[in-house]
Amino acid sequence: MKTDSQKQRAYTLLALRIMGDMGATIAIPVVVLVAFAQYVSEKYGYGYSLTVVAFICSALISGYSVWKKAKRYGKEYSDIDLQ
């Protein structure tokens, strides 16, 4: 059985890990896909429409990834109390 200070430390470390992981999960697809779309748009003259499509696709990818990770982190959060 963990003491209160050990549980608090575990919760804090989990929160920091969640912040970093979710931030990267949201930012990386947006940056990569939009940068690629802008490169292709400039090279082939598609205008801004390809960038908008890339942003929408990256939002869907990020949303799905965040949903899966939130389920996993929810289980980890509840497991802290059980230890």
N, C-alpha and C positions, 0 to 999 in steps of 0.2 A: 504494500500500500504506500502510495506516495504522500509526502507531506504537502501542505498547502503551498509552500514556497517552491517545491519541485513541480507541482502542477502548474503554478503560475509561470514558471520558467518554460515549461513544455508548451503552454498556450502561447506565450510570447514568441517562442522560436517558430511555432507553426504559423502564427500570423505573419511573421517576417518572410517565411518561405512562401506563403500564399501570395503575399504582395509582389514579391519578385517574380514568381512563376506566372501569375496572372498578367502582370505588366508585360513580360516578354511574350506571352501567348497572344496578347492583343496587338502589341507593337510590331513584332517581326513580320507576320503575314501582310500587314498594311504597308509597311515600308518596302518590303521586297516586291510585292505585286504592283504597287503604284509606281515605284521607280522603274520597274521593267516596262509597265504600260506607257509611261512617259517617254522612255527611250524608244520604244517601238512607234509611238505616235509621232515623235519628231522625225524619225528616220523615214517613215512611210506616209506621213501626212494625214493621219486619221483624226486629228483634232483632239478635243478633250473627251470624246465619247468612250474611248478605250480606257482612259483613266477612271472614269465613273464606273464602268463595268468591273474593272480590277478592284476598285474600292468596295463595291458591293460583294464581290466574290470573297475578298479578304475578310469582310465583316461576317459573312456566313461561316467561313472557316474558323475564325476566331470565336464566334459565338458557340459553335459546336464543341470546340476544344475547351472553352471555359466551362461549359455545361458538364462535360465528362470529368474535368478536373475538380469541379465543385462537388460532384458526387463522391469522388475519392477523398477529398479533403474533409468532407462531412463525416465520413466513416472514421478517418484519423482523429478528428475532433472528439467524436463520441468515445473512441477507444482510450483517450487520455483519462477520462473519468473511471474507466474500468480497471486501470492499472493501479 
